[in-house]
Amino acid sequence: MPLSPTSLARYVNVAEKIIVLGLIVVLLLGNRLQSQQEAYMILLSALAGVMFLKAFTPLDVMPTDKQEVQWGFGELLFYTIVPKVLCIGSAVACMGILFYLLKFPGYQQQLVIGSTALGAALAVVLFYFLRGFGRTSTYLGLVYRALAFFIVAVFIQIQ
C-alpha cells in the first residue's frame, strides 16, 4: 500500500524530531563518545534524507478560502517551488556540512550549491514576506531550518 503525502509528512516530521534530538545528544556528550564521527555521519545523513523527503510533502500554507483562487506565477513560486528549493538546498548543505566534518573531498562544491540555492530561495521568501503575501505561519519553520543550514554553510565557506 503506497503512502499518501499526508502520512509521509507525519512520518518525516517525527523522524526529523528524533534525528535532531540525537544530534543534540551527540553535541552535548562531545568527546565522551568513542564513535562521535560515526554518530555525526549517521545522523547528518539521515537529516539530509529527511530534508530531501520534506520537499515531497505538502505544506499547510495553501489558501483555504471557499472562493476560487486565481493562481499565477507568484503563487506557484511561493507555495510550490520555493519550499522545494529550501528543502533540497538544505539537504545538499547538510551533506556538505557532513563532508566537512568528516574531511571528505567535495564538501566545498556541496556547500556552494546548497548555500546558493538557499540564499536565492530565502531572498524570494523575504521579498514575499515583506509584501505580506499569503499565509506564512507554517512556512516559518521551514525558513528557520533553511536559514540555519545557510548560515552554517556560509560560515564554513568563509573560514
Backbone as ProteinMPNN parsed JSONL, in Angstrom:
{"seq_chain_A": "MPLSPTSLARYVNVAEKIIVLGLIVVLLLGNRLQSQQEAYMILLSALAGVMFLKAFTPLDVMPTDKQEVQWGFGELLFYTIVPKVLCIGSAVACMGILFYLLKFPGYQQQLVIGSTALGAALAVVLFYFLRGFGRTSTYLGLVYRALAFFIVAVFIQIQ", "coords_chain_A": {"N_chain_A": [[0.84, -1.171, 0.0], [0.746, 2.134, -0.993], [2.21, 5.125, 0.426], [0.363, 7.955, 1.464], [0.683, 11.476, 0.715], [0.167, 13.017, 3.036], [0.436, 11.212, 5.174], [3.088, 10.532, 4.782], [4.236, 12.985, 5.365], [3.711, 13.14, 8.103], [5.274, 11.004, 9.134], [7.821, 11.85, 8.304], [8.129, 14.242, 9.73], [8.158, 13.285, 12.378], [10.453, 11.661, 12.265], [12.356, 13.637, 11.745], [12.342, 15.084, 14.154], [13.302, 13.138, 15.951], [15.874, 12.697, 14.901], [17.056, 15.243, 15.155], [16.995, 15.458, 17.935], [18.782, 13.367, 18.527], [21.123, 14.474, 17.404], [21.475, 16.66, 19.118], [22.005, 15.319, 21.513], [24.436, 14.047, 20.825], [26.037, 16.31, 20.395], [26.007, 17.423, 22.969], [27.235, 15.426, 24.49], [29.725, 15.402, 23.378], [33.202, 14.882, 23.262], [33.148, 12.605, 24.765], [32.042, 10.43, 23.609], [32.927, 7.431, 21.947], [32.556, 6.878, 19.289], [32.069, 9.297, 17.811], [32.311, 10.511, 15.265], [31.07, 8.585, 13.653], [28.489, 8.743, 14.649], [27.812, 11.386, 13.931], [27.946, 11.021, 11.155], [25.879, 9.165, 10.628], [23.596, 10.488, 11.705], [23.569, 13.069, 10.452], [23.449, 12.302, 7.769], [20.982, 11.0, 7.77], [19.391, 13.193, 8.468], [19.755, 14.814, 6.216], [18.519, 13.187, 4.327], [15.896, 13.221, 5.326], [15.307, 15.946, 5.039], [15.359, 16.083, 2.273], [13.196, 14.392, 1.632], [11.197, 15.914, 2.734], [10.698, 17.806, 0.832], [8.839, 16.665, -0.791], [6.505, 16.542, 0.574], [3.267, 17.828, 1.285], [2.636, 21.296, 1.972], [1.033, 23.14, 4.61], [0.149, 25.663, 3.974], [-1.359, 26.488, 1.911], [-3.927, 28.469, 0.37], [-7.116, 28.488, 1.929], [-9.581, 29.447, 1.324], [-13.063, 29.56, 0.495], [-13.789, 30.567, -1.925], [-12.871, 30.618, -5.408], [-9.452, 30.601, -6.149], [-7.244, 32.656, -7.85], [-4.58, 31.457, -9.558], [-1.326, 32.331, -10.151], [1.973, 33.024, -11.432], [3.332, 33.99, -9.179], [2.033, 32.766, -6.981], [2.501, 30.081, -7.592], [5.301, 30.069, -7.398], [5.661, 30.813, -4.672], [4.149, 28.932, -3.133], [4.875, 26.406, -4.065], [7.4, 26.046, -5.558], [9.494, 27.419, -4.132], [9.399, 26.248, -1.435], [10.248, 23.639, -2.084], [12.818, 24.108, -3.131], [14.022, 25.168, -0.847], [13.985, 22.914, 0.86], [15.461, 20.922, -0.595], [17.842, 22.312, -1.051], [18.62, 22.6, 1.625], [19.111, 19.929, 2.245], [21.311, 19.383, 0.572], [23.177, 21.226, 1.594], [23.379, 20.197, 4.176], [24.598, 17.707, 3.688], [27.01, 18.692, 2.696], [28.014, 19.907, 5.01], [28.326, 17.625, 6.574], [30.303, 16.281, 5.038], [32.343, 18.123, 5.38], [32.821, 17.956, 8.167], [33.717, 15.319, 8.336], [35.931, 15.48, 6.821], [35.955, 14.862, 4.078], [36.606, 14.862, 0.544], [35.237, 17.318, -1.721], [33.4, 18.77, -0.297], [33.316, 21.529, -0.525], [32.074, 22.135, -2.984], [29.511, 21.107, -2.546], [28.679, 22.726, -0.443], [28.702, 25.225, -1.702], [26.742, 24.906, -3.711], [24.491, 24.253, -2.135], [24.299, 26.536, -0.405], [23.957, 28.58, -2.281], [21.506, 27.901, -3.502], [19.868, 27.998, -1.224], [20.246, 30.686, -0.456], [19.128, 32.107, -2.628], [16.457, 31.181, -2.528], [15.74, 31.999, 0.055], [15.927, 34.749, -0.28], [13.803, 35.204, -2.046], [11.687, 34.388, -0.394], [11.922, 36.306, 1.639], [11.305, 38.612, 0.162], [8.593, 38.067, -0.479], [7.535, 37.87, 2.115], [7.868, 40.497, 3.042], [6.102, 41.774, 1.384], [3.765, 40.844, 2.398], [2.487, 38.505, 1.554], [0.237, 35.847, 1.213], [-0.518, 33.064, 3.497], [1.67, 32.498, 6.044], [2.308, 31.11, 8.333], [2.938, 28.342, 8.953], [5.006, 28.099, 7.251], [7.209, 29.336, 8.282], [8.736, 27.644, 10.0], [10.092, 25.972, 8.207], [11.596, 27.913, 6.9], [13.228, 28.824, 9.002], [14.762, 26.513, 9.523], [16.087, 26.245, 7.06], [17.468, 28.663, 7.032], [19.247, 28.272, 9.148], [20.869, 26.157, 8.13], [21.903, 27.56, 5.939], [23.402, 29.643, 7.158], [25.378, 28.175, 8.558], [26.609, 26.849, 6.396], [27.616, 29.006, 4.888], [29.327, 30.106, 6.802], [31.246, 28.048, 7.088], [32.345, 28.138, 4.536], [33.59, 30.656, 4.429], [35.656, 30.434, 6.158]], "CA_chain_A": [[0.0, 0.0, 0.0], [1.593, 3.334, -1.05], [1.975, 6.163, 1.429], [-0.199, 9.211, 0.984], [1.573, 12.589, 1.082], [-0.044, 13.487, 4.412], [1.046, 10.263, 6.112], [4.525, 10.706, 4.616], [4.599, 14.196, 6.111], [3.691, 12.819, 9.533], [6.456, 10.191, 9.438], [9.013, 12.661, 8.094], [8.235, 15.175, 10.855], [8.586, 12.525, 13.56], [11.854, 11.273, 12.048], [13.192, 14.828, 11.888], [12.458, 15.392, 15.588], [14.175, 12.128, 16.558], [17.242, 12.924, 14.425], [17.568, 16.465, 15.786], [17.256, 15.1, 19.333], [20.036, 12.614, 18.521], [22.231, 15.412, 17.183], [21.665, 17.43, 20.353], [22.672, 14.43, 22.474], [25.834, 13.874, 20.395], [26.737, 17.569, 20.652], [26.173, 17.605, 24.415], [28.208, 14.462, 25.009], [31.029, 15.845, 22.892], [34.289, 13.926, 23.064], [32.978, 11.417, 25.609], [31.636, 9.317, 22.758], [34.021, 6.821, 21.207], [32.249, 6.875, 17.857], [31.404, 10.569, 17.54], [32.238, 10.71, 13.821], [30.05, 7.692, 13.108], [27.189, 9.288, 15.039], [27.568, 12.512, 13.03], [27.713, 10.52, 9.814], [24.543, 8.563, 10.556], [22.542, 11.456, 11.982], [23.507, 14.1, 9.419], [22.955, 11.661, 6.545], [19.538, 10.813, 7.943], [18.76, 14.511, 8.418], [19.734, 15.228, 4.807], [17.461, 12.399, 3.686], [14.607, 13.729, 5.787], [15.079, 17.246, 4.399], [15.038, 15.813, 0.876], [11.831, 13.873, 1.586], [10.293, 17.006, 3.089], [10.356, 18.526, -0.392], [7.721, 15.979, -1.443], [5.329, 16.566, 1.435], [2.503, 19.065, 1.065], [2.652, 22.302, 3.027], [-0.288, 23.544, 5.072], [0.017, 27.108, 3.805], [-2.192, 26.789, 0.755], [-5.125, 29.208, 0.728], [-8.248, 27.614, 2.208], [-10.815, 30.187, 1.095], [-14.076, 28.828, -0.261], [-13.844, 31.098, -3.284], [-11.824, 30.172, -6.329], [-8.253, 31.413, -6.056], [-6.532, 32.811, -9.106], [-3.198, 31.049, -9.4], [-0.399, 32.887, -11.12], [3.353, 32.618, -11.21], [3.697, 34.312, -7.796], [1.516, 31.714, -6.1], [3.267, 28.864, -7.901], [6.637, 30.24, -6.831], [5.63, 30.875, -3.215], [3.568, 27.751, -2.497], [5.366, 25.129, -4.586], [8.802, 25.969, -5.966], [10.409, 27.863, -3.071], [9.565, 25.235, -0.386], [11.051, 22.514, -2.579], [14.211, 24.56, -3.208], [14.514, 25.261, 0.533], [14.225, 21.566, 1.398], [16.549, 20.248, -1.307], [19.053, 23.07, -0.73], [19.011, 22.234, 2.993], [19.684, 18.577, 2.2], [22.646, 19.478, -0.028], [24.039, 21.906, 2.565], [23.6, 19.257, 5.284], [25.62, 16.756, 3.247], [28.27, 19.431, 2.646], [28.477, 20.049, 6.396], [28.8, 16.294, 6.964], [31.58, 16.046, 4.365], [33.338, 18.992, 6.02], [33.158, 17.391, 9.48], [34.444, 14.065, 8.154], [37.095, 15.808, 5.999], [35.854, 14.212, 2.776], [36.733, 15.833, -0.549], [33.997, 17.691, -2.389], [32.458, 19.498, 0.553], [33.196, 22.913, -0.981], [31.076, 22.197, -4.045], [28.193, 20.9, -1.958], [28.32, 23.916, 0.318], [28.404, 26.314, -2.643], [25.445, 24.632, -4.337], [23.452, 24.371, -1.112], [24.132, 27.909, 0.075], [23.416, 29.389, -3.371], [20.073, 27.596, -3.605], [19.197, 28.528, -0.036], [20.275, 32.146, -0.496], [18.138, 32.574, -3.601], [15.114, 30.894, -2.027], [15.48, 32.865, 1.212], [15.685, 36.102, -0.793], [12.424, 35.222, -2.557], [10.798, 34.339, 0.777], [11.972, 37.626, 2.278], [10.545, 39.518, -0.691], [7.171, 37.798, -0.302], [7.153, 38.212, 3.486], [7.768, 41.948, 3.131], [4.886, 42.161, 0.668], [2.601, 40.331, 3.11], [1.861, 37.584, 0.617], [-0.191, 34.523, 1.64], [-0.433, 32.598, 4.881], [3.057, 32.063, 6.202], [2.537, 30.645, 9.701], [3.671, 27.073, 8.977], [6.15, 28.263, 6.361], [8.341, 29.87, 9.044], [9.587, 26.56, 10.482], [10.957, 25.577, 7.094], [12.525, 29.016, 6.661], [14.216, 28.82, 10.088], [15.691, 25.395, 9.285], [16.916, 26.581, 5.903], [18.363, 29.75, 7.432], [20.321, 27.685, 9.963], [21.794, 25.483, 7.21], [22.544, 28.587, 5.13], [24.407, 30.332, 7.976], [26.496, 27.252, 8.808], [27.308, 26.603, 5.132], [28.384, 30.214, 4.551], [30.412, 30.226, 7.787], [32.305, 27.085, 6.735], [32.987, 28.576, 3.294], [34.431, 31.836, 4.608], [36.773, 30.128, 7.066]], "C_chain_A": [[0.893, 1.244, 0.0], [1.204, 4.339, 0.023], [1.331, 7.377, 0.781], [0.743, 10.34, 1.401], [1.389, 13.074, 2.516], [0.538, 12.516, 5.429], [2.566, 10.301, 5.995], [5.002, 11.913, 5.41], [4.648, 13.917, 7.606], [4.935, 12.017, 9.929], [7.747, 10.997, 9.309], [9.205, 13.636, 9.252], [8.677, 14.481, 12.133], [10.052, 12.125, 13.435], [12.776, 12.463, 12.222], [13.391, 15.186, 13.362], [13.395, 14.41, 16.287], [15.63, 12.378, 16.165], [17.843, 14.167, 15.076], [17.848, 16.225, 17.261], [18.554, 14.299, 19.456], [21.247, 13.5, 18.299], [22.515, 16.246, 18.424], [22.385, 16.587, 21.396], [24.139, 14.246, 22.112], [26.632, 15.146, 20.663], [26.981, 17.788, 22.141], [27.203, 16.645, 24.996], [29.623, 14.77, 24.538], [32.01, 14.713, 22.701], [34.165, 12.683, 23.937], [32.53, 10.199, 24.807], [32.845, 8.75, 22.026], [33.795, 6.925, 19.701], [31.487, 8.149, 17.478], [31.271, 10.814, 16.035], [31.177, 9.828, 13.183], [28.655, 8.199, 13.45], [26.832, 10.488, 14.16], [27.215, 12.027, 11.633], [26.301, 9.964, 9.677], [23.46, 9.627, 10.701], [22.441, 12.544, 10.914], [23.068, 13.524, 8.07], [21.447, 11.455, 6.617], [18.806, 12.145, 7.882], [18.702, 15.039, 6.994], [18.65, 14.465, 4.048], [16.073, 12.877, 4.067], [14.298, 15.066, 5.135], [14.745, 17.063, 2.921], [13.601, 15.302, 0.748], [10.799, 14.943, 1.924], [9.875, 17.808, 1.863], [9.137, 17.918, -1.076], [6.481, 15.901, -0.578], [4.573, 17.874, 1.22], [2.62, 20.007, 2.256], [1.225, 22.687, 3.387], [-0.519, 25.037, 4.903], [-0.804, 27.473, 2.582], [-3.42, 27.584, 1.201], [-6.314, 28.265, 0.901], [-9.572, 28.342, 2.041], [-11.774, 29.346, 0.268], [-14.136, 29.31, -1.713], [-12.684, 30.573, -4.123], [-10.64, 31.134, -6.25], [-7.596, 31.462, -7.428], [-5.06, 32.482, -8.868], [-2.373, 31.646, -10.528], [1.002, 32.397, -10.806], [3.789, 32.892, -9.771], [3.244, 33.251, -6.818], [2.258, 30.406, -6.316], [4.65, 28.928, -7.271], [6.606, 30.122, -5.312], [5.173, 29.57, -2.576], [4.186, 26.436, -2.944], [6.874, 25.109, -4.784], [9.746, 26.312, -4.822], [10.507, 26.851, -1.92], [10.407, 24.045, -0.827], [12.527, 22.892, -2.675], [14.804, 24.682, -1.806], [14.853, 23.882, 1.097], [15.406, 20.882, 0.72], [17.869, 20.98, -1.08], [19.553, 22.773, 0.678], [19.644, 20.848, 3.032], [21.103, 18.605, 1.63], [23.618, 20.153, 0.94], [24.347, 20.991, 3.748], [24.658, 18.221, 4.907], [26.983, 17.431, 3.125], [28.859, 19.628, 4.03], [29.016, 18.716, 6.904], [30.149, 15.997, 6.319], [32.682, 16.899, 4.973], [33.776, 18.405, 7.368], [33.991, 16.122, 9.363], [35.684, 14.227, 7.274], [37.129, 15.013, 4.695], [36.047, 15.255, 1.689], [35.356, 16.129, -1.162], [33.028, 18.481, -1.54], [32.277, 20.936, 0.088], [32.099, 23.048, -2.04], [29.671, 22.033, -3.483], [27.75, 22.121, -1.171], [27.983, 25.087, -0.597], [27.032, 26.109, -3.267], [24.32, 24.815, -3.322], [23.222, 25.8, -0.663], [23.604, 28.832, -1.022], [21.918, 29.163, -3.525], [19.313, 28.176, -2.419], [19.165, 30.045, -0.041], [19.241, 32.706, -1.45], [16.718, 32.354, -3.088], [14.768, 31.772, -0.825], [15.251, 34.31, 0.789], [14.266, 36.224, -1.343], [11.431, 35.206, -1.397], [10.768, 35.689, 1.479], [11.171, 38.651, 1.476], [9.041, 39.321, -0.489], [6.7, 38.112, 1.115], [6.982, 39.717, 3.633], [6.539, 42.478, 2.399], [3.627, 41.704, 1.387], [1.802, 39.342, 2.285], [1.478, 36.287, 1.32], [-0.114, 34.265, 3.134], [0.942, 31.988, 5.087], [3.333, 31.462, 7.57], [3.3, 29.32, 9.747], [4.884, 27.095, 8.059], [7.397, 28.663, 7.153], [9.265, 28.785, 9.584], [10.567, 26.096, 9.428], [11.993, 26.65, 6.812], [13.605, 29.047, 7.738], [15.229, 27.696, 9.909], [16.645, 25.732, 8.138], [17.902, 27.692, 6.239], [19.521, 29.233, 8.273], [21.343, 26.969, 9.081], [22.568, 26.502, 6.375], [23.659, 29.272, 5.913], [25.608, 29.434, 8.22], [27.289, 27.019, 7.528], [28.155, 27.811, 4.73], [29.549, 30.375, 5.517], [31.563, 29.272, 7.459], [33.05, 27.557, 5.481], [33.925, 29.75, 3.504], [35.579, 31.603, 5.574], [38.071, 30.058, 6.303]], "O_chain_A": [[1.717, 1.4, 0.9], [0.057, 4.405, 0.465], [1.709, 7.777, -0.319], [1.521, 10.177, 2.341], [2.355, 13.5, 3.149], [1.081, 12.947, 6.447], [3.266, 10.121, 6.992], [6.051, 11.867, 6.053], [5.537, 14.41, 8.299], [5.573, 12.315, 10.938], [8.662, 10.841, 10.118], [10.331, 13.835, 9.708], [9.481, 15.025, 12.89], [10.81, 12.239, 14.398], [13.863, 12.327, 12.784], [14.495, 15.551, 13.767], [14.198, 14.815, 17.127], [16.522, 12.281, 17.007], [18.999, 14.153, 15.498], [18.837, 16.733, 17.79], [19.337, 14.524, 20.379], [22.285, 13.305, 18.931], [23.675, 16.509, 18.743], [23.276, 17.081, 22.088], [25.001, 14.284, 22.991], [27.777, 15.076, 21.11], [28.038, 18.282, 22.533], [27.959, 17.013, 25.895], [30.599, 14.441, 25.214], [31.7, 13.708, 22.061], [35.009, 11.79, 23.851], [32.632, 9.068, 25.281], [33.69, 9.502, 21.54], [34.749, 7.047, 18.933], [30.402, 8.086, 16.899], [30.226, 11.276, 15.578], [30.464, 10.262, 12.278], [27.74, 8.097, 12.634], [25.697, 10.606, 13.696], [26.3, 12.551, 10.999], [25.607, 10.267, 8.707], [22.515, 9.665, 9.913], [21.335, 12.905, 10.51], [22.379, 14.204, 7.309], [20.727, 11.704, 5.65], [17.719, 12.229, 7.31], [17.706, 15.647, 6.6], [17.946, 15.042, 3.219], [15.175, 12.93, 3.226], [13.165, 15.307, 4.72], [13.932, 17.809, 2.376], [12.87, 15.731, -0.144], [9.662, 14.886, 1.455], [8.808, 18.423, 1.859], [8.47, 18.592, -1.86], [5.502, 15.259, -0.957], [5.19, 18.915, 0.996], [2.695, 19.568, 3.403], [0.317, 22.573, 2.563], [-1.322, 25.617, 5.635], [-0.931, 28.652, 2.252], [-3.904, 27.381, 2.315], [-6.496, 27.344, 0.105], [-10.589, 27.893, 2.569], [-11.357, 28.528, -0.552], [-14.491, 28.55, -2.614], [-11.656, 30.142, -3.599], [-10.823, 32.351, -6.281], [-7.415, 30.435, -8.081], [-4.383, 33.142, -8.08], [-2.689, 31.481, -11.707], [1.191, 31.473, -10.014], [4.543, 32.104, -9.199], [3.995, 32.874, -5.918], [2.602, 29.707, -5.363], [5.116, 27.953, -6.681], [7.427, 29.416, -4.726], [5.75, 29.142, -1.576], [4.029, 25.43, -2.252], [7.557, 24.244, -4.235], [10.699, 25.575, -4.565], [11.619, 26.604, -1.453], [11.186, 23.504, -0.042], [13.394, 22.087, -2.338], [15.967, 24.337, -1.598], [15.89, 23.707, 1.737], [16.265, 20.319, 1.399], [18.909, 20.339, -0.931], [20.76, 22.699, 0.909], [20.603, 20.621, 3.769], [21.995, 17.929, 2.144], [24.755, 19.705, 1.09], [25.463, 21.011, 4.267], [25.521, 17.893, 5.722], [28.005, 16.812, 3.419], [30.073, 19.529, 4.208], [30.041, 18.676, 7.585], [31.054, 15.506, 6.995], [33.827, 16.457, 5.073], [34.969, 18.365, 7.67], [34.87, 15.873, 10.188], [36.399, 13.261, 7.008], [38.185, 14.552, 4.261], [35.691, 16.417, 1.882], [34.446, 15.301, -1.12], [31.944, 18.832, -2.004], [31.207, 21.514, 0.279], [31.292, 23.976, -1.988], [28.747, 22.736, -3.893], [26.583, 22.51, -1.223], [27.073, 25.861, -0.299], [26.241, 27.049, -3.342], [23.312, 25.458, -3.617], [22.077, 26.237, -0.548], [22.874, 29.776, -0.725], [21.15, 30.116, -3.663], [18.249, 28.771, -2.584], [18.153, 30.638, 0.335], [18.551, 33.673, -1.125], [15.872, 33.241, -3.2], [13.635, 32.236, -0.699], [14.472, 35.024, 1.421], [13.601, 37.237, -1.127], [10.44, 35.936, -1.42], [9.701, 36.162, 1.871], [10.444, 39.462, 2.049], [8.301, 40.294, -0.345], [5.574, 38.575, 1.298], [6.041, 40.168, 4.286], [6.0, 43.522, 2.766], [2.528, 42.127, 1.03], [0.571, 39.347, 2.319], [2.328, 35.679, 1.97], [0.293, 35.121, 3.919], [1.328, 31.061, 4.375], [4.498, 31.315, 7.94], [4.242, 29.198, 10.53], [5.705, 26.179, 8.102], [8.517, 28.36, 6.741], [10.478, 28.989, 9.622], [11.737, 25.852, 9.721], [13.147, 26.336, 6.518], [14.775, 29.271, 7.429], [16.424, 27.901, 10.121], [17.855, 25.528, 8.24], [19.045, 27.667, 5.783], [20.65, 29.701, 8.13], [22.548, 27.148, 9.259], [23.762, 26.324, 6.132], [24.754, 29.463, 5.383], [26.747, 29.887, 8.102], [28.519, 26.993, 7.565], [29.289, 27.649, 4.279], [30.647, 30.743, 5.1], [32.729, 29.657, 7.545], [34.265, 27.387, 5.386], [34.952, 29.843, 2.833], [36.397, 32.499, 5.783], [39.122, 29.812, 6.895]]}, "name": "protein", "num_of_chains": 1, "seq": "MPLSPTSLARYVNVAEKIIVLGLIVVLLLGNRLQSQQEAYMILLSALAGVMFLKAFTPLDVMPTDKQEVQWGFGELLFYTIVPKVLCIGSAVACMGILFYLLKFPGYQQQLVIGSTALGAALAVVLFYFLRGFGRTSTYLGLVYRALAFFIVAVFIQIQ"}
